[in-house]
């Protein structure tokens, strides 16, 4: 009866979903009432595609108003420039005072700046008219619609969620106790449920430093370098994280653990059956968290070992023991039918043959 689990490495499986790395929430740069929405969820759009339109009546009226003001200001400027030219001639003939000439020159300069200001305002108003048409800046896929026709939206309010397809990745949630292991992962494999036989190489791109208040998990993103063409947004995936080499913990009965009262440090130990199958030797272990009321996780065991789970407190180094079968009667190790012990690494689901119930030949234990 040997331990068959490989304690050199462990793996963790996480369920995830294929997402785009860049998923901007696209909205209008001005506020207003949506007249129509021209795209639906799942549609692919190209750069320049119109996504939605606002009622632009008020913005067009603002353009007309500013255009009229600009024409009036340009007429006033033309008259002021002609008037200043006449005063320039009179000033050269000493027929007007210098103060009067300066007043007309200042008026002309003021009107010139007003024309420039109105021209800039008119361009801005024209831009706002253009902003009433929501246009895609890049190619992408509409993954969510956040506003509908006849709805009044503010400037910057999201209307659609547009996923850019050039970079795909898998979004997963990491449990609290595996945050460090995922951060130090040796390798990451991704299997999509659509084609479970295909395995893609992944790379941890992002791991949140704070847990979600609702789920108490850490959001992580696993990038997919050069994914196949059949990989689509929203596909379900299984992310398999191979953790760095670390000792494996095993769940054993509390009755297998003992301490030597004569030792100063009183470290935890278990009795390991020697290769001859008839004597035992104690081995120090490290204790992990308890499992239920009668088991505990321990570290320090190796594959191929058998441990004592009954009468541990009465044994001595090198003492002769006798293996019991499942019914409690004596039997040889060959005749005994083994049971299984579960590994503390639940993510691996590796099985470990449990040590047989062992008793000493001490008459008190028979």
C-alpha positions as CSV (number, residue, x, y, z in Angstrom):
1,X,0.0,0.0,0.0
2,X,1.8,3.1,-1.3
3,X,1.1,6.8,-1.6
4,X,0.4,7.4,-5.3
5,X,0.0,11.2,-5.3
6,X,2.8,13.3,-6.6
7,X,3.7,15.9,-3.9
8,X,6.2,17.9,-6.0
9,X,3.6,20.2,-7.5
10,X,-0.1,21.1,-7.3
11,X,-2.7,22.5,-9.7
12,X,-5.7,24.6,-9.3
13,X,-8.7,24.7,-11.7
14,X,-10.8,27.9,-12.0
15,X,-13.8,28.5,-14.2
16,X,-13.7,31.6,-16.3
17,X,-15.1,33.4,-19.3
18,X,-13.4,34.7,-22.5
19,X,-13.4,38.5,-22.5
20,X,-11.7,41.2,-24.5
21,X,-8.8,43.0,-22.9
22,X,-10.3,46.4,-23.9
23,X,-14.0,46.8,-23.3
24,X,-14.7,50.6,-23.4
25,X,-18.2,51.9,-22.5
26,X,-19.0,54.1,-25.4
27,X,-21.3,57.2,-25.0
28,X,-22.2,60.5,-26.5
29,X,-20.0,63.5,-25.8
30,X,-23.1,65.7,-25.5
31,X,-26.4,65.1,-23.7
32,X,-29.8,64.7,-25.2
33,X,-32.6,62.4,-26.2
34,X,-31.8,59.3,-28.2
35,X,-33.7,59.2,-31.5
36,X,-32.5,55.8,-32.6
37,X,-30.1,53.0,-31.8
38,X,-28.6,51.3,-34.9
39,X,-26.8,48.3,-33.4
40,X,-27.7,45.3,-31.4
41,X,-25.9,43.0,-29.0
42,X,-23.5,40.6,-30.8
43,X,-23.1,42.8,-33.9
44,X,-19.6,43.5,-35.2
45,X,-19.0,47.1,-36.1
46,X,-16.2,48.7,-38.1
47,X,-14.6,52.1,-37.4
48,X,-16.9,54.8,-38.5
49,X,-20.1,52.8,-38.0
50,X,-23.0,54.9,-36.5
51,X,-24.1,53.3,-33.3
52,X,-26.9,55.8,-32.2
53,X,-28.2,59.3,-32.8
54,X,-29.4,62.1,-30.6
55,X,-32.1,64.7,-31.3
56,X,-29.8,67.5,-32.7
57,X,-32.5,70.2,-33.1
58,X,-31.2,72.4,-30.2
59,X,-27.6,72.1,-31.3
60,X,-28.5,73.1,-34.9
61,X,-30.3,76.2,-33.6
62,X,-27.2,77.1,-31.6
63,X,-25.2,76.9,-34.8
64,X,-27.6,79.1,-36.6
65,X,-27.6,81.7,-33.8
66,X,-23.8,81.8,-33.6
67,X,-23.6,82.1,-37.4
68,X,-25.9,85.1,-37.3
69,X,-23.9,86.7,-34.5
70,X,-20.7,86.1,-36.5
71,X,-22.1,87.8,-39.6
72,X,-23.2,90.9,-37.5
73,X,-19.8,91.1,-35.8
74,X,-18.0,90.8,-39.2
75,X,-20.1,93.7,-40.5
76,X,-19.3,95.9,-37.5
77,X,-15.6,95.1,-37.9
78,X,-15.6,96.0,-41.6
79,X,-17.3,99.4,-40.8
80,X,-14.9,100.0,-37.9
81,X,-11.8,99.2,-40.1
82,X,-13.1,101.7,-42.7
83,X,-13.8,104.3,-40.0
84,X,-10.3,103.8,-38.6
85,X,-8.8,104.3,-42.0
86,X,-10.5,107.7,-42.3
87,X,-9.4,108.8,-38.9
88,X,-5.9,107.8,-39.8
89,X,-5.9,110.2,-42.7
90,X,-7.4,113.0,-40.5
91,X,-4.8,112.3,-37.9
92,X,-2.0,112.8,-40.4
93,X,-3.6,116.2,-41.3
94,X,-3.8,117.1,-37.6
95,X,-7.6,117.5,-37.9
96,X,-8.5,115.0,-35.0
97,X,-6.9,114.5,-31.6
98,X,-4.7,111.6,-30.7
99,X,-7.3,110.4,-28.1
100,X,-10.1,110.3,-30.6
101,X,-7.9,108.2,-33.0
102,X,-6.9,105.8,-30.2
103,X,-10.6,105.3,-29.3
104,X,-11.4,104.2,-32.8
105,X,-8.4,102.0,-33.0
106,X,-9.4,100.2,-29.7
107,X,-12.9,99.7,-31.0
108,X,-11.6,98.1,-34.2
109,X,-9.3,95.8,-32.2
110,X,-12.2,94.8,-29.9
111,X,-14.4,93.9,-32.8
112,X,-11.7,91.9,-34.4
113,X,-11.3,89.8,-31.3
114,X,-15.1,89.4,-31.0
115,X,-15.2,88.0,-34.5
116,X,-12.4,85.5,-33.7
117,X,-14.3,84.4,-30.5
118,X,-17.6,84.0,-32.4
119,X,-15.9,82.0,-35.1
120,X,-14.4,79.6,-32.4
121,X,-17.8,79.3,-30.8
122,X,-19.4,78.5,-34.1
123,X,-16.9,75.7,-34.7
124,X,-17.6,74.3,-31.3
125,X,-21.3,74.3,-31.9
126,X,-20.8,72.5,-35.2
127,X,-18.7,69.9,-33.4
128,X,-21.6,69.4,-30.9
129,X,-23.9,68.8,-33.8
130,X,-21.5,66.1,-35.0
131,X,-21.3,64.6,-31.5
132,X,-25.1,63.9,-31.7
133,X,-24.1,60.9,-33.9
134,X,-22.3,58.2,-31.8
135,X,-19.7,56.7,-34.1
136,X,-17.4,53.7,-33.4
137,X,-13.7,54.8,-33.2
138,X,-12.5,51.2,-33.8
139,X,-13.6,47.8,-34.9
140,X,-15.3,45.8,-32.2
141,X,-18.2,43.7,-31.0
142,X,-21.2,45.1,-29.2
143,X,-21.4,43.0,-26.0
144,X,-24.0,45.1,-24.1
145,X,-26.6,47.8,-24.7
146,X,-26.9,50.3,-21.9
147,X,-29.4,52.8,-23.3
148,X,-32.5,52.7,-25.6
149,X,-34.3,55.0,-28.0
150,X,-36.3,57.8,-26.4
151,X,-34.1,57.8,-23.4
152,X,-32.5,61.1,-22.3
153,X,-28.8,60.6,-21.5
154,X,-26.1,62.9,-20.1
155,X,-22.8,63.6,-21.7
156,X,-20.5,60.7,-21.2
157,X,-23.2,58.3,-20.1
158,X,-22.5,54.8,-21.5
159,X,-24.7,53.7,-24.4
160,X,-23.1,50.4,-25.5
161,X,-20.2,48.2,-24.3
162,X,-17.8,47.7,-27.3
163,X,-15.3,44.9,-27.0
164,X,-12.1,45.2,-29.1
165,X,-11.2,41.8,-30.6
166,X,-7.5,42.2,-31.1
167,X,-6.6,40.9,-27.6
168,X,-8.5,38.1,-25.8
169,X,-8.2,36.9,-22.3
170,X,-10.0,34.8,-19.7
171,X,-11.5,36.4,-16.6
172,X,-11.5,34.3,-13.4
173,X,-12.1,34.7,-9.7
174,X,-9.3,33.5,-7.4
175,X,-10.1,32.3,-3.9
176,X,-8.4,34.0,-1.0
177,X,-6.3,31.0,0.0
178,X,-4.9,30.7,-3.6
179,X,-3.9,34.3,-4.3
180,X,-0.2,33.8,-3.6
181,X,-0.1,30.5,-5.5
182,X,-1.7,32.0,-8.6
183,X,0.7,35.0,-8.4
184,X,3.7,32.6,-8.4
185,X,2.2,30.1,-10.9
186,X,4.8,28.1,-13.0
187,X,2.4,27.7,-15.9
188,X,-1.2,28.3,-16.9
189,X,-3.2,26.2,-19.3
190,X,-6.6,27.1,-20.7
191,X,-9.2,24.7,-22.0
192,X,-12.4,26.0,-23.6
193,X,-15.6,24.1,-23.0
194,X,-16.4,24.3,-26.7
195,X,-13.3,22.2,-27.5
196,X,-12.1,20.6,-24.3
197,X,-9.5,18.6,-26.1
198,X,-7.7,21.8,-27.1
199,X,-5.3,23.3,-24.6
200,X,-4.1,26.9,-24.9
201,X,-1.1,28.5,-23.2
202,X,-2.1,31.4,-20.9
203,X,-0.2,34.1,-19.1
204,X,-1.3,35.9,-16.0
205,X,-1.6,39.5,-17.0
206,X,-3.5,41.0,-14.0
207,X,-4.3,39.9,-10.5
208,X,-6.3,42.3,-8.3
209,X,-4.7,43.3,-5.0
210,X,-8.0,43.6,-3.2
211,X,-10.9,41.1,-2.8
212,X,-14.4,41.7,-4.1
213,X,-16.6,42.9,-1.1
214,X,-19.4,40.6,-2.3
215,X,-17.6,37.3,-3.2
216,X,-14.3,37.8,-1.3
217,X,-12.4,36.6,-4.4
218,X,-9.7,38.3,-6.4
219,X,-10.3,39.1,-10.0
220,X,-7.6,37.9,-12.4
221,X,-7.1,38.1,-16.1
222,X,-5.2,35.4,-18.1
223,X,-4.2,36.6,-21.5
224,X,-4.3,34.3,-24.6
225,X,-1.4,35.0,-26.9
226,X,-2.4,34.3,-30.5
227,X,-5.7,32.5,-29.8
228,X,-7.2,30.4,-32.6
229,X,-9.9,32.0,-34.8
230,X,-12.6,29.8,-33.3
231,X,-12.2,31.4,-29.9
232,X,-15.2,33.8,-29.4
233,X,-16.1,36.3,-26.7
234,X,-18.2,34.9,-23.9
235,X,-17.0,31.3,-24.2
236,X,-16.7,29.3,-21.0
237,X,-13.2,28.2,-20.1
238,X,-11.3,26.2,-17.4
239,X,-8.0,27.8,-16.3
240,X,-5.6,25.2,-14.9
241,X,-2.8,26.8,-12.8
242,X,0.2,24.7,-12.0
243,X,1.6,26.0,-8.8
244,X,5.2,26.2,-7.8
245,X,6.8,23.2,-6.2
246,X,5.6,23.0,-2.6
247,X,5.1,20.3,0.0
248,X,1.8,18.5,-0.2
249,X,-0.4,18.3,2.9
250,X,-2.4,15.1,3.7
251,X,-5.5,14.7,5.8
252,X,-4.9,12.1,8.6
253,X,-6.9,11.1,11.7
254,X,-6.1,13.0,14.8
255,X,-5.4,9.7,16.5
256,X,-2.3,9.3,14.3
257,X,-0.6,12.5,15.7
258,X,1.2,12.4,19.1
259,X,3.9,14.4,21.0
260,X,6.7,13.2,23.2
261,X,6.3,14.7,26.6
262,X,10.0,14.3,27.4
263,X,11.1,16.6,24.6
264,X,11.5,20.3,25.2
265,X,10.0,21.4,22.0
266,X,7.3,18.7,22.0
267,X,7.0,18.6,18.2
268,X,4.2,16.8,16.5
269,X,5.0,13.3,15.2
270,X,3.5,10.3,13.5
271,X,4.5,6.6,13.6
272,X,5.7,5.4,10.2
273,X,5.7,1.7,9.4
274,X,9.2,0.5,8.4
275,X,9.8,-1.3,5.1
276,X,9.8,-4.6,7.0
277,X,6.1,-4.1,7.8
278,X,6.7,-5.2,11.4
279,X,8.3,-2.2,13.2
280,X,7.7,1.5,13.5
281,X,9.7,4.7,13.5
282,X,8.5,8.2,14.6
283,X,8.7,11.0,12.1
284,X,8.3,14.8,12.9
285,X,5.6,16.6,10.9
286,X,4.1,20.0,10.6
287,X,0.5,20.6,11.5
288,X,-1.9,22.3,9.2
289,X,-5.6,23.4,9.7
290,X,-8.0,20.9,11.2
291,X,-10.5,19.1,9.0
292,X,-13.8,18.5,10.8
293,X,-13.7,17.2,14.3
294,X,-11.5,14.1,13.9
295,X,-8.9,14.9,11.1
296,X,-6.1,17.3,10.5
297,X,-3.8,18.3,7.6
298,X,-0.1,17.4,8.1
299,X,3.0,18.1,6.2
300,X,6.2,16.0,6.0
301,X,4.9,12.7,4.7
302,X,6.4,11.1,1.6
303,X,4.9,8.8,-1.1
304,X,5.1,5.1,-0.2
305,X,4.8,5.5,3.5
306,X,2.3,3.9,5.9
307,X,1.4,5.5,9.2
308,X,-0.2,4.2,12.5
309,X,-3.7,5.5,13.1
310,X,-4.5,3.6,16.4
311,X,-2.6,3.2,19.6
312,X,0.0,5.9,18.6
313,X,0.5,7.1,22.2
314,X,1.6,3.6,23.4
315,X,4.3,2.9,20.9
316,X,8.0,3.1,21.3
317,X,10.8,3.4,18.7
318,X,11.4,0.2,16.8
319,X,8.5,-1.6,18.6
320,X,6.9,-4.5,16.8
321,X,3.4,-4.0,15.5
322,X,0.8,-6.0,13.7
323,X,-1.4,-4.8,10.8
324,X,-5.2,-5.2,11.3
325,X,-7.6,-5.7,8.5
326,X,-10.8,-3.5,8.0
327,X,-12.7,-5.7,10.4
328,X,-10.2,-5.2,13.2
329,X,-8.7,-8.8,13.0
330,X,-5.1,-9.5,12.3
331,X,-4.1,-9.9,8.7
332,X,-1.0,-9.5,6.7
333,X,-0.3,-6.4,4.6
334,X,-0.8,-8.5,1.5
335,X,-4.2,-9.8,2.6
336,X,-5.4,-6.4,3.8
337,X,-7.8,-4.4,1.5
338,X,-6.7,-0.7,1.5
339,X,-9.0,2.2,1.8
340,X,-8.3,5.7,0.5
341,X,-7.3,9.0,2.2
342,X,-8.1,12.3,0.6
343,X,-5.3,14.8,-0.1
344,X,-5.4,18.2,1.5
345,X,-4.9,19.7,-1.9
346,X,-8.6,19.4,-2.8
347,X,-7.9,21.1,-6.2
348,X,-5.8,18.1,-7.3
349,X,-8.2,15.4,-6.1
350,X,-5.2,13.0,-5.9
351,X,-5.9,9.9,-3.8
352,X,-3.6,8.7,-1.1
353,X,-4.0,5.1,0.3
354,X,-4.7,5.5,4.0
355,X,-2.4,3.8,6.5
356,X,-3.9,0.7,7.9
357,X,-5.2,0.6,11.5
358,X,-2.2,-0.7,13.4
359,X,-2.0,-2.0,16.9
360,X,1.0,-3.1,19.0
361,X,1.5,-6.5,20.3
362,X,1.1,-5.0,23.8
363,X,-1.6,-7.1,25.5
364,X,-3.4,-3.9,26.6
365,X,-4.2,-3.1,22.9
366,X,-5.5,-6.4,21.9
